[in-house]
């Protein structure tokens, strides 16, 4: 699971950078409820930062569905396994 | 250093309150090509710098759009700050362009914008005809669409006093007829192109088009629209294009605020020709033949075109002057001549000093200059000592110099007229005046020998564009910082309450053109108030200030006024005129929030100030000497 660990670390940094808060520590059940700045506008910023960091392109349908950290990690792990 | 590290360093600078340092570093790493997340993080760092620490010009801008612009607006603020503007952005509710404009109770009018930007895209242009429609029908439909847009402009102008920016339609790549579309007038592609041309033809003064279609092409039309984000959240262009759209539009907004660059200072060796003239000689430099010789001709031709549109050209080169001038005088492939260069500085001093001198000689601010030099050491030196001067990075290969310069969008403008065509001559004549001045020991003798004649006239339709341009672009000699478009001036100046006067100046060296304007308001209490006074700095200290003051007093007396009042509203750039009213005999009459009030009582005398300038009055039939 070294790969998943690596994904979590990079994702954590993306969260910190997107929401400009170095104290954020992500966990699977984390949703927009847990971060004040996480709204529909910053959700897109978050997705774009994830796309950039992992050099992937999510489908329009996937963009809307990524509502918690666990789903993001799962999706990123799947996509990087497939590469 | 990675971008991440650079951003962390800038964050640290801001924490140390080294705001200028942080601003400079942000400017260095900024690129319109950065992906959106980087643009956003830079924008956030810029927002952490208090705008007053940077002395940016504030601008209120209202954004109206049929697409989502929240992400763009954030990045726009960043690029505008790099171009000297502190934006205060108001966004109309999503997809309410018409409603917002037509409802004069809407938030748009309460916001009182300086600029209203209708950020429309091709999706907002309702234009279509059946395939095969005849030319008459096509013309009717295009006219109707253009009319619709022009009506919106009129409605905005009725409700508020602002400039308007309007996007051209970004012609989409998805088509039905393919290449055939360009061959017929009724295709979507042709209709949108006709609509864009129609907007330009119908554009009144005070309305600028922002060429979104061109920006889309710059970015690459195939990737311009990311359909995912159109369908998901109504983003009209790809996030990757955000930086480019923001950079290009910020340059236009900055020109609308009168902050565009005015002068290009070029190095010579390996910038305007290949090789070193002092070592290689006239026959040895590469110019005209060979691939890079042709490229240097291309650079010169581009600079010449800039000069012809009103950008002032100067030279700063480490050379002996005679060597440096030799190619201009006798190389057959030079595209630039010495006449194109307003100030020529070839010596062994450091370039920061030379550039400072050039700015002083031309009487323009350092933040009006762009410095072009192939040598990274010189570029870095100028950046360090003169951070206000724009210094583009140049690529290794001279064939790419012109593109690198164009990419920075330094020389945006909102108008072009006779003044721009002749500017180079004005500045060159000025340099000759300065030489002449050095042969006199006493200023009055020098001024007398200039044989100056000033033209004075009312604001007529002929002079309106130039006066609006002068008010729009003047920063240093501008007492109140007002900005009026042609339409606003036309509406305002009625010659019964509000008076407008323009001034021209010529002398033995040539015509300086229309160099000053005042807008005066006659108030109920027998006061003539100076609402606006702008003057081109190229005629500073020749007695024109005193001359104009006498004219104002003369008009005040004619109107039966007993005093003249004026304001000095300080800005970052107009400290030059902080003491003007005191020098012209006005008395201080209060101060609030930095603005000083001045008053000149006429009944106690206020004698005319002496100048060496003769006066001529402009009439409809020409100029008549009156003294």
Contacts between the chains, C-beta under 8 A, distances in Angstrom:
chain1	res1	chain2	res2	distance
A	17	B	37	7.4
A	17	B	41	6.3
A	18	B	37	7.3
A	20	B	44	6.0
A	40	B	233	7.5
A	41	B	70	4.8
A	41	B	71	6.8
A	44	B	71	6.7
A	44	B	229	7.3
A	44	B	232	7.9
A	44	B	233	6.1
A	44	B	235	7.8
A	45	B	36	7.4
A	45	B	37	6.8
A	45	B	40	6.0
A	45	B	71	6.7
A	48	B	35	7.6
A	48	B	36	5.2
A	48	B	37	5.6
A	48	B	239	5.5
A	49	B	37	4.1
A	52	B	35	5.2
A	52	B	36	7.9
A	52	B	37	5.4
A	58	B	228	7.8
A	59	B	228	6.9
A	60	B	227	7.6
A	60	B	228	4.1
A	60	B	229	7.7
A	60	B	231	5.2
A	60	B	232	4.8
A	63	B	228	6.6
A	63	B	229	7.9
A	63	B	232	5.3
A	64	B	232	6.4
